[in-house]
Amino acid sequence: MPRYHKLGSIPHKRHTVFKNPSGGLYQEELFGTLGFSGMSSLIYHINPPTIVTSPVKSYSVAPKIAIEKNMKALSFKGFSLPVTDDYLESRKALFVNASLHIGLAAPKGFSSDYFYKNGDADEMLFIHRGTGTLKTMYGKIPFKYGDYLIIPRGTVYQLEFESTDNRLLFIESFDPIYTPSRYRNNFGQFLEHSPFCERDFRQPQDLETHNEKGAFKIKIKKQGMMWEYIYGTHPFDVVGWDGFNYPYAFSIFDFEPITGRIHMPPPIHQTFEAAGFVVCSFVPRLYDYHPDSIPAPYHHSNVDSDEILYYVDGDFMSRNNIEHGQLTLHPGGIPHGPHPGAIERSIGKKETQELAVMIDPFAPMSITEDAVKLQVEDYYKSWIIE
């Protein structure tokens, strides 16, 4: 979502002298992606952001693959993921390929003794249960049920949860995550037919500057490893920043569905995109209004992508026996469609209250050992007509 934003104090011109009250210099940092050609922000620290006092340890957090190649419809009960005390320990990657990792987390909280950053991937966190605040050097973003949090790679953050009942869907994208380009004009403004507008996106606010020295642990995820570093200054020692590269929030409840006389294709639900996948939001909406329309989706072949659906709330009319927090994976290369009886049940229905997140990766996903533990047995047989 390329949109200029600024908080705090910044100098009139970039890369120029910016003195602190004692006469010294604030420390400027360019924070960007894609070399020097992607979106970036200029950040002004009290101290240099480079003071490492000790690299403590490193350990592997690479997902363990159980099924490398899959051509079978699968389903997984996401709420069966055990609750874990700490945020990072709770995160379990379920589906992986070279472009992205998709997983779930069920943390009671986020330990206050460390900060975290993903050095490889942009992160998308979808809040299924829980409320709290995303805290970064850019400021704070409150979050609640239904929020997407987009966190650019390299962003140091903490999550301050307000309860112990938290459920999250997450994506780690090895390419930047954007809003769909077809919804933006040449100036970056959302067009009138877009299912959202600039007002719907929540930017960081309440910049809080920490002028503290000591021992600050930052856990850095990079190349399938977790690296623990001790920094000599607080990572949120920022007095001001401006630019286009920063975390933001968007609520699935602010997605305005596009409808038609007959059943519309899945791209109308698209909310985010990256080089290797798209994310769609299925939200409460009126059904098709042609007198002979069939609201249920038609059978279709996923030739170019896998399809992963995460069921959030409501009654997903094209599936039978689906629970909240359940996931389905329909692999590319074979057709799939509504469960038996779903097409007939949908005829004459006027609306749906379903809420779901769909992820379409453009390359096949491998299945991890953590996913297999949540698997619904023989889901692929659920289309058999008896």
Secondary structure as a PSIPRED ss2 file (coil, helix, strand):
# PSIPRED VFORMAT (PSIPRED V4.0)

   1 M C   1.000  0.000  0.000
   2 P C   1.000  0.000  0.000
   3 R C   1.000  0.000  0.000
   4 Y C   1.000  0.000  0.000
   5 H E   0.000  0.000  1.000
   6 K E   0.000  0.000  1.000
   7 L E   0.000  0.000  1.000
   8 G E   0.000  0.000  1.000
   9 S C   1.000  0.000  0.000
  10 I C   1.000  0.000  0.000
  11 P C   1.000  0.000  0.000
  12 H C   1.000  0.000  0.000
  13 K C   1.000  0.000  0.000
  14 R C   1.000  0.000  0.000
  15 H C   1.000  0.000  0.000
  16 T C   1.000  0.000  0.000
  17 V C   1.000  0.000  0.000
  18 F C   1.000  0.000  0.000
  19 K E   0.000  0.000  1.000
  20 N C   1.000  0.000  0.000
  21 P C   1.000  0.000  0.000
  22 S C   1.000  0.000  0.000
  23 G C   1.000  0.000  0.000
  24 G C   1.000  0.000  0.000
  25 L E   0.000  0.000  1.000
  26 Y C   1.000  0.000  0.000
  27 Q E   0.000  0.000  1.000
  28 E E   0.000  0.000  1.000
  29 E E   0.000  0.000  1.000
  30 L E   0.000  0.000  1.000
  31 F E   0.000  0.000  1.000
  32 G E   0.000  0.000  1.000
  33 T C   1.000  0.000  0.000
  34 L C   1.000  0.000  0.000
  35 G C   1.000  0.000  0.000
  36 F C   1.000  0.000  0.000
  37 S C   1.000  0.000  0.000
  38 G C   1.000  0.000  0.000
  39 M C   1.000  0.000  0.000
  40 S E   0.000  0.000  1.000
  41 S E   0.000  0.000  1.000
  42 L E   0.000  0.000  1.000
  43 I E   0.000  0.000  1.000
  44 Y E   0.000  0.000  1.000
  45 H E   0.000  0.000  1.000
  46 I C   1.000  0.000  0.000
  47 N C   1.000  0.000  0.000
  48 P C   1.000  0.000  0.000
  49 P C   1.000  0.000  0.000
  50 T C   1.000  0.000  0.000
  51 I C   1.000  0.000  0.000
  52 V E   0.000  0.000  1.000
  53 T E   0.000  0.000  1.000
  54 S E   0.000  0.000  1.000
  55 P E   0.000  0.000  1.000
  56 V E   0.000  0.000  1.000
  57 K E   0.000  0.000  1.000
  58 S E   0.000  0.000  1.000
  59 Y E   0.000  0.000  1.000
  60 S E   0.000  0.000  1.000
  61 V C   1.000  0.000  0.000
  62 A C   1.000  0.000  0.000
  63 P C   1.000  0.000  0.000
  64 K C   1.000  0.000  0.000
  65 I E   0.000  0.000  1.000
  66 A E   0.000  0.000  1.000
  67 I E   0.000  0.000  1.000
  68 E C   1.000  0.000  0.000
  69 K C   1.000  0.000  0.000
  70 N C   1.000  0.000  0.000
  71 M C   1.000  0.000  0.000
  72 K C   1.000  0.000  0.000
  73 A C   1.000  0.000  0.000
  74 L E   0.000  0.000  1.000
  75 S E   0.000  0.000  1.000
  76 F E   0.000  0.000  1.000
  77 K E   0.000  0.000  1.000
  78 G H   0.000  1.000  0.000
  79 F H   0.000  1.000  0.000
  80 S H   0.000  1.000  0.000
  81 L C   1.000  0.000  0.000
  82 P C   1.000  0.000  0.000
  83 V C   1.000  0.000  0.000
  84 T E   0.000  0.000  1.000
  85 D E   0.000  0.000  1.000
  86 D E   0.000  0.000  1.000
  87 Y H   0.000  1.000  0.000
  88 L H   0.000  1.000  0.000
  89 E H   0.000  1.000  0.000
  90 S H   0.000  1.000  0.000
  91 R C   1.000  0.000  0.000
  92 K E   0.000  0.000  1.000
  93 A E   0.000  0.000  1.000
  94 L E   0.000  0.000  1.000
  95 F E   0.000  0.000  1.000
  96 V E   0.000  0.000  1.000
  97 N C   1.000  0.000  0.000
  98 A C   1.000  0.000  0.000
  99 S C   1.000  0.000  0.000
 100 L E   0.000  0.000  1.000
 101 H E   0.000  0.000  1.000
 102 I E   0.000  0.000  1.000
 103 G E   0.000  0.000  1.000
 104 L E   0.000  0.000  1.000
 105 A E   0.000  0.000  1.000
 106 A C   1.000  0.000  0.000
 107 P E   0.000  0.000  1.000
 108 K E   0.000  0.000  1.000
 109 G E   0.000  0.000  1.000
 110 F C   1.000  0.000  0.000
 111 S C   1.000  0.000  0.000
 112 S C   1.000  0.000  0.000
 113 D C   1.000  0.000  0.000
 114 Y C   1.000  0.000  0.000
 115 F E   0.000  0.000  1.000
 116 Y E   0.000  0.000  1.000
 117 K E   0.000  0.000  1.000
 118 N E   0.000  0.000  1.000
 119 G C   1.000  0.000  0.000
 120 D C   1.000  0.000  0.000
 121 A C   1.000  0.000  0.000
 122 D E   0.000  0.000  1.000
 123 E E   0.000  0.000  1.000
 124 M E   0.000  0.000  1.000
 125 L E   0.000  0.000  1.000
 126 F E   0.000  0.000  1.000
 127 I E   0.000  0.000  1.000
 128 H E   0.000  0.000  1.000
 129 R E   0.000  0.000  1.000
 130 G C   1.000  0.000  0.000
 131 T C   1.000  0.000  0.000
 132 G E   0.000  0.000  1.000
 133 T E   0.000  0.000  1.000
 134 L E   0.000  0.000  1.000
 135 K E   0.000  0.000  1.000
 136 T E   0.000  0.000  1.000
 137 M C   1.000  0.000  0.000
 138 Y C   1.000  0.000  0.000
 139 G E   0.000  0.000  1.000
 140 K E   0.000  0.000  1.000
 141 I E   0.000  0.000  1.000
 142 P E   0.000  0.000  1.000
 143 F E   0.000  0.000  1.000
 144 K C   1.000  0.000  0.000
 145 Y C   1.000  0.000  0.000
 146 G C   1.000  0.000  0.000
 147 D E   0.000  0.000  1.000
 148 Y E   0.000  0.000  1.000
 149 L E   0.000  0.000  1.000
 150 I E   0.000  0.000  1.000
 151 I E   0.000  0.000  1.000
 152 P C   1.000  0.000  0.000
 153 R C   1.000  0.000  0.000
 154 G C   1.000  0.000  0.000
 155 T C   1.000  0.000  0.000
 156 V C   1.000  0.000  0.000
 157 Y E   0.000  0.000  1.000
 158 Q E   0.000  0.000  1.000
 159 L E   0.000  0.000  1.000
 160 E E   0.000  0.000  1.000
 161 F E   0.000  0.000  1.000
 162 E C   1.000  0.000  0.000
 163 S C   1.000  0.000  0.000
 164 T C   1.000  0.000  0.000
 165 D C   1.000  0.000  0.000
 166 N C   1.000  0.000  0.000
 167 R E   0.000  0.000  1.000
 168 L E   0.000  0.000  1.000
 169 L E   0.000  0.000  1.000
 170 F E   0.000  0.000  1.000
 171 I E   0.000  0.000  1.000
 172 E E   0.000  0.000  1.000
 173 S E   0.000  0.000  1.000
 174 F C   1.000  0.000  0.000
 175 D C   1.000  0.000  0.000
 176 P C   1.000  0.000  0.000
 177 I C   1.000  0.000  0.000
 178 Y E   0.000  0.000  1.000
 179 T C   1.000  0.000  0.000
 180 P C   1.000  0.000  0.000
 181 S H   0.000  1.000  0.000
 182 R H   0.000  1.000  0.000
 183 Y H   0.000  1.000  0.000
 184 R E   0.000  0.000  1.000
 185 N C   1.000  0.000  0.000
 186 N C   1.000  0.000  0.000
 187 F C   1.000  0.000  0.000
 188 G C   1.000  0.000  0.000
 189 Q C   1.000  0.000  0.000
 190 F E   0.000  0.000  1.000
 191 L C   1.000  0.000  0.000
 192 E C   1.000  0.000  0.000
 193 H C   1.000  0.000  0.000
 194 S C   1.000  0.000  0.000
 195 P C   1.000  0.000  0.000
 196 F C   1.000  0.000  0.000
 197 C C   1.000  0.000  0.000
 198 E H   0.000  1.000  0.000
 199 R H   0.000  1.000  0.000
 200 D H   0.000  1.000  0.000
 201 F E   0.000  0.000  1.000
 202 R E   0.000  0.000  1.000
 203 Q C   1.000  0.000  0.000
 204 P C   1.000  0.000  0.000
 205 Q E   0.000  0.000  1.000
 206 D C   1.000  0.000  0.000
 207 L C   1.000  0.000  0.000
 208 E C   1.000  0.000  0.000
 209 T C   1.000  0.000  0.000
 210 H C   1.000  0.000  0.000
 211 N C   1.000  0.000  0.000
 212 E C   1.000  0.000  0.000
 213 K E   0.000  0.000  1.000
 214 G E   0.000  0.000  1.000
 215 A E   0.000  0.000  1.000
 216 F E   0.000  0.000  1.000
 217 K E   0.000  0.000  1.000
 218 I E   0.000  0.000  1.000
 219 K E   0.000  0.000  1.000
 220 I E   0.000  0.000  1.000
 221 K E   0.000  0.000  1.000
 222 K E   0.000  0.000  1.000
 223 Q C   1.000  0.000  0.000
 224 G C   1.000  0.000  0.000
 225 M E   0.000  0.000  1.000
 226 M E   0.000  0.000  1.000
 227 W E   0.000  0.000  1.000
 228 E E   0.000  0.000  1.000
 229 Y E   0.000  0.000  1.000
 230 I E   0.000  0.000  1.000
 231 Y E   0.000  0.000  1.000
 232 G E   0.000  0.000  1.000
 233 T E   0.000  0.000  1.000
 234 H C   1.000  0.000  0.000
 235 P C   1.000  0.000  0.000
 236 F C   1.000  0.000  0.000
 237 D C   1.000  0.000  0.000
 238 V E   0.000  0.000  1.000
 239 V E   0.000  0.000  1.000
 240 G E   0.000  0.000  1.000
 241 W E   0.000  0.000  1.000
 242 D E   0.000  0.000  1.000
 243 G E   0.000  0.000  1.000
 244 F C   1.000  0.000  0.000
 245 N C   1.000  0.000  0.000
 246 Y C   1.000  0.000  0.000
 247 P C   1.000  0.000  0.000
 248 Y E   0.000  0.000  1.000
 249 A E   0.000  0.000  1.000
 250 F E   0.000  0.000  1.000
 251 S E   0.000  0.000  1.000
 252 I H   0.000  1.000  0.000
 253 F H   0.000  1.000  0.000
 254 D H   0.000  1.000  0.000
 255 F C   1.000  0.000  0.000
 256 E C   1.000  0.000  0.000
 257 P C   1.000  0.000  0.000
 258 I C   1.000  0.000  0.000
 259 T C   1.000  0.000  0.000
 260 G C   1.000  0.000  0.000
 261 R C   1.000  0.000  0.000
 262 I C   1.000  0.000  0.000
 263 H C   1.000  0.000  0.000
 264 M C   1.000  0.000  0.000
 265 P C   1.000  0.000  0.000
 266 P H   0.000  1.000  0.000
 267 P H   0.000  1.000  0.000
 268 I H   0.000  1.000  0.000
 269 H H   0.000  1.000  0.000
 270 Q E   0.000  0.000  1.000
 271 T E   0.000  0.000  1.000
 272 F E   0.000  0.000  1.000
 273 E E   0.000  0.000  1.000
 274 A E   0.000  0.000  1.000
 275 A C   1.000  0.000  0.000
 276 G C   1.000  0.000  0.000
 277 F E   0.000  0.000  1.000
 278 V E   0.000  0.000  1.000
 279 V E   0.000  0.000  1.000
 280 C E   0.000  0.000  1.000
 281 S E   0.000  0.000  1.000
 282 F E   0.000  0.000  1.000
 283 V C   1.000  0.000  0.000
 284 P C   1.000  0.000  0.000
 285 R E   0.000  0.000  1.000
 286 L E   0.000  0.000  1.000
 287 Y C   1.000  0.000  0.000
 288 D C   1.000  0.000  0.000
 289 Y C   1.000  0.000  0.000
 290 H C   1.000  0.000  0.000
 291 P C   1.000  0.000  0.000
 292 D C   1.000  0.000  0.000
 293 S C   1.000  0.000  0.000
 294 I C   1.000  0.000  0.000
 295 P C   1.000  0.000  0.000
 296 A C   1.000  0.000  0.000
 297 P C   1.000  0.000  0.000
 298 Y C   1.000  0.000  0.000
 299 H C   1.000  0.000  0.000
 300 H E   0.000  0.000  1.000
 301 S E   0.000  0.000  1.000
 302 N C   1.000  0.000  0.000
 303 V C   1.000  0.000  0.000
 304 D C   1.000  0.000  0.000
 305 S C   1.000  0.000  0.000
 306 D C   1.000  0.000  0.000
 307 E E   0.000  0.000  1.000
 308 I E   0.000  0.000  1.000
 309 L E   0.000  0.000  1.000
 310 Y E   0.000  0.000  1.000
 311 Y E   0.000  0.000  1.000
 312 V E   0.000  0.000  1.000
 313 D E   0.000  0.000  1.000
 314 G C   1.000  0.000  0.000
 315 D C   1.000  0.000  0.000
 316 F C   1.000  0.000  0.000
 317 M C   1.000  0.000  0.000
 318 S C   1.000  0.000  0.000
 319 R C   1.000  0.000  0.000
 320 N C   1.000  0.000  0.000
 321 N C   1.000  0.000  0.000
 322 I C   1.000  0.000  0.000
 323 E C   1.000  0.000  0.000
 324 H C   1.000  0.000  0.000
 325 G C   1.000  0.000  0.000
 326 Q E   0.000  0.000  1.000
 327 L E   0.000  0.000  1.000
 328 T E   0.000  0.000  1.000
 329 L E   0.000  0.000  1.000
 330 H E   0.000  0.000  1.000
 331 P C   1.000  0.000  0.000
 332 G C   1.000  0.000  0.000
 333 G C   1.000  0.000  0.000
 334 I C   1.000  0.000  0.000
 335 P E   0.000  0.000  1.000
 336 H E   0.000  0.000  1.000
 337 G C   1.000  0.000  0.000
 338 P C   1.000  0.000  0.000
 339 H C   1.000  0.000  0.000
 340 P C   1.000  0.000  0.000
 341 G C   1.000  0.000  0.000
 342 A H   0.000  1.000  0.000
 343 I H   0.000  1.000  0.000
 344 E H   0.000  1.000  0.000
 345 R H   0.000  1.000  0.000
 346 S H   0.000  1.000  0.000
 347 I C   1.000  0.000  0.000
 348 G C   1.000  0.000  0.000
 349 K C   1.000  0.000  0.000
 350 K C   1.000  0.000  0.000
 351 E E   0.000  0.000  1.000
 352 T E   0.000  0.000  1.000
 353 Q C   1.000  0.000  0.000
 354 E C   1.000  0.000  0.000
 355 L E   0.000  0.000  1.000
 356 A E   0.000  0.000  1.000
 357 V E   0.000  0.000  1.000
 358 M E   0.000  0.000  1.000
 359 I E   0.000  0.000  1.000
 360 D E   0.000  0.000  1.000
 361 P E   0.000  0.000  1.000
 362 F C   1.000  0.000  0.000
 363 A C   1.000  0.000  0.000
 364 P C   1.000  0.000  0.000
 365 M C   1.000  0.000  0.000
 366 S E   0.000  0.000  1.000
 367 I E   0.000  0.000  1.000
 368 T E   0.000  0.000  1.000
 369 E H   0.000  1.000  0.000
 370 D H   0.000  1.000  0.000
 371 A H   0.000  1.000  0.000
 372 V H   0.000  1.000  0.000
 373 K C   1.000  0.000  0.000
 374 L C   1.000  0.000  0.000
 375 Q E   0.000  0.000  1.000
 376 V C   1.000  0.000  0.000
 377 E C   1.000  0.000  0.000
 378 D C   1.000  0.000  0.000
 379 Y H   0.000  1.000  0.000
 380 Y H   0.000  1.000  0.000
 381 K H   0.000  1.000  0.000
 382 S H   0.000  1.000  0.000
 383 W H   0.000  1.000  0.000
 384 I C   1.000  0.000  0.000
 385 I C   1.000  0.000  0.000
 386 E C   1.000  0.000  0.000
